[in-house]
Amino acid sequence: MCFQSPYLVVQLTGVASLAYLFMVHVYFFRDDELSLDLAQTYIGVYYAPVAQVDSTTRRRGTLWQRISSKFMFVLVILYRQTTSGKIKVIQAEEGPQTLAALVYTFFEGGSPIVLILNVALPILKCLFAYVVNKPLAKSVIPWVTDEFIKASVDQNELKQSTFNTLLREDEELSR
């Protein structure tokens, strides 16, 4: 859309936005924590577990633990949106994109709802991540443990490192 604008400032904003997205992703893949987060998103097939781990031993526990075990897949999806790496990605990607949306709207106009969403969604994502990270991290410990065991059996050192980091973060949260 920026390239179709008659305003040079808007066109340059579009070029800068694309260049920034390329550069920030290059940076992400050079940072171990962020590259692991992105790797799970972009090349999930490579990280698919080969081994099966029997997790039937975790059926006892508090009511919350039994309920959370039934909905673990939902908790895991939510937890992945709250990791420190995900927060960094949100801030690095969406912060500048929000500014670009503001420039575009200032020069070209457009729907106020689009502007509100471009500003509000990144803020809400970060707030959500900061507020619910600790409770979600505690809830997904069984999943993280299972994934670490699967990675160990599969001899997937990269995935082992990822889940070992998450387990250490969970230990720190428990203190």
Disulfide bonds with the S-S distance in Angstrom:
none
